Amino acid sequence: MADPRSIQIDYVEFTSPELEATQAFFAAAFGWSFMDYGPDYRDIRNAGLGGGIERGSLRAPLIVLRADNLEAALATVRAAGAEITREIFAFPGGRRFEFREPGGTLMAVWNSTTPAEQP
């Protein structure tokens, strides 16, 4: 099992049907900058906490946690009663899994695959 103290909030991801307008608003209102990952995703920079905006219909924000050991984190949340909605999968920059906690909130846990960032 993963040490619960090693799993922390790392990233908040949300959607916008008007991605470019949302990006322009945050840049003008808060001075945030962005890294484009294709036409439908923006990584938010300089916002205090990592975040991203995905083009899409509105949905509740996805809270993304970071874990030193992804497999141990999966076992921990499964044992605590989470519904695993997506097993571990790779994405640009890392791997993650997604789960729904007993109250219904969809969350994710990720870990970098960059060797320099591994424990």
For each residue, the residues with C-beta under 8 A, 3 or more apart:
1: 72 75 76 79
2: 6 7 67 68 69 72 73 75 76
3: 6 7
4: 7 76
5:
6: 2 3 67 68 69
7: 2 3 4 65 66 67 73 76 109
8: 65 66
9: 12 49 63 64 65
10: 49 50 64 65 66 110
11: 49 50 51 52 63 64 66 110
12: 9 49 50 51 52 61 62 63 64
13: 51 52 53 54 61 62 64 108
14: 51 52 53 54 59 61 62
15: 53 54 55 56 57 58 59
16: 19 21 22 53 54 55 56 58
17: 55 56 57 58
18: 21 22
19: 16 22 23 40 42 53 54 55
20: 23 24
21: 16 18 24 25
22: 16 18 19 25 26 53
23: 19 20 26 27 34 42 53
24: 20 21 27 28
25: 21 22 28 29
26: 22 23 29 30 32 44 47
27: 23 24 30 31 32 33 34
28: 24 25
29: 25 26
30: 26 27 47
31: 27 46
32: 26 27 44 45 46 47
33: 27 45 46
34: 23 27 42 43 44 45 53
35: 42 43 45
36: 39 41 42 43
37: 41 42 43 92
38: 41
39: 36 55
40: 19 54 55 56
41: 36 37 38 52 53 54 55
42: 19 23 34 35 36 37 52 53
43: 34 35 36 37 50 51 52
44: 26 32 34 47 50 51 52 53
45: 32 33 34 35
46: 31 32 33
47: 26 30 32 44 50 51
48:
49: 9 10 11 12
50: 10 11 12 43 44 47 64
51: 11 12 13 14 43 44 47
52: 11 12 13 14 41 42 43 44
53: 13 14 15 16 19 22 23 34 41 42 44
54: 13 14 15 16 19 40 41
55: 15 16 17 19 39 40 41
56: 15 16 17 40 59
57: 15 17
58: 15 16 17
59: 14 15 56
60: 105 106
61: 12 13 14
62: 12 13 14 98 106 107 108
63: 9 11 12 105 107 108
64: 9 10 11 12 13 50 96 107 108 109 110
65: 7 8 9 10 73 107 108 109 110
66: 7 8 10 11 109 110 111
67: 2 6 7 70 72 73 109 110 111
68: 2 6 111 119
69: 2 6 72 73 111 119
70: 67 73 74 88 95 96 97 109 110 111
71: 74 75 88
72: 1 2 67 69 75 76
73: 2 7 65 67 69 70 76 77 97 109 111
74: 70 71 77 78 84 87 88 97 109
75: 1 2 71 72 78 79
76: 1 2 4 7 72 73 79 80
77: 73 74 80 82 84 99 101 109
78: 74 75 82 84 99
79: 1 75 76
80: 76 77
81: 102
82: 77 78 99 100 101 102
83: 99 100
84: 74 77 78 87 97 98 99
85: 98 99 100 106
86: 89 97 98 99
87: 74 84 97
88: 70 71 74 95 96 97
89: 86 95 96 97
90: 94 95 113
91: 94 95 96
92: 37
93: 112 113 114
94: 90 91 110 111 112 113 114
95: 70 88 89 90 91 110 111 113
96: 64 70 88 89 91 108 109 110 111
97: 70 73 74 84 86 87 88 89 108 109
98: 62 84 85 86 106 107 108
99: 77 78 82 83 84 85 86 106 107 108 109
100: 82 83 85 104 105 106 107
101: 77 82 104 105 107
102: 81 82
103:
104: 100 101
105: 60 63 100 101
106: 60 62 85 98 99 100
107: 62 63 64 65 98 99 100 101
108: 13 62 63 64 65 96 97 98 99
109: 7 64 65 66 67 70 73 74 77 96 97 99
110: 10 11 64 65 66 67 70 94 95 96
111: 66 67 68 69 70 73 94 95 96
112: 93 94 117 118
113: 90 93 94 95
114: 93 94 117 118
115: 118
116:
117: 112 114
118: 112 114 115
119: 68 69
